[in-house]
Amino acid sequence: MLSERCGAIADKRLFSNIVEGYAEDFGHLSVKTFAVDQMSSGEARVSYTVGLPNRDITDERWTRESGKWLNDGCLT
């Protein structure tokens, strides 16, 4: 889920706690809309909605590693 760069610097316990907290607070959220705002050389900026306006994401960084798109926003 996280890029290699983020995996090396992210506080994994904090990341896990945030993800678990979201699941407890909001249940399973599905992506409702998705847009690639910018893409260049294996990097992208994306925006998506999940049906909760205060949890919708804009301009999130992603990178392509080993054929997979991974979050590169580095939640630390």
N, C-alpha and C positions, 0 to 999 in steps of 0.2 A: 504494500500500500504506500509506503514511503520510499522516496528515492534513496540511493546509496548515500548521497551527500547528507540528506536529512537524517537518515538512520544513524550516521556517525555522530551527529551533533544533538539530536533530539533527546529530550528526557523521556525515555520509553515509559517509565512509570506514570509521568504526567499525561502523556499521550493516551495511554491505556485508561487512566482514570477519567479523562475527558470523554473518550468514546463510550465508556461504560455509563457515565453520567447522562450523556445524551440519550442512550438507549433506555435508561430508567425513566427519564423525564418525558421523552417523546415517543417511545416505542420505535418500531421499524419505520424509517422514512424512505420513501422511494423518490427518485429523481423525476420531476414532472416535466421540466424543460431543460434543455442543455444547449449551449452555444459555445463554439470556439471563437474567442474574440481575436486571437492572434496566434499564428503558428509560424515557426521558422526553425529549420535545422534540428528537429527532434525536441524542440521546446514549444510549449503552448501556454496560453493564458485562456482560461475557460470560466464561464459563468453558468450557474444552474440554480433551479428552484426546487424546493422540496415540499412546497405547500404551506410553509410557515414563513411569512415575510421576514421575520427577525432572524431566521436561520438560512435564508437564501445566500448563495455565495456569488461574489463577483470578482473577476480578475484574479483567479487562483492559478498559481504556477504549477505546471506539470512538466515532466521530462520523460523521454522514451529511453528505456534501458533494457537491453536484451530482448527487444521486441515487445515490451510491455510499457504502457503509460502508467507512471507513478507520480504521486503527489510530491511536489518539490517546494511546498510552502514552508517547510521546516517549523512546525509548531514546537517551540522551545519554551 
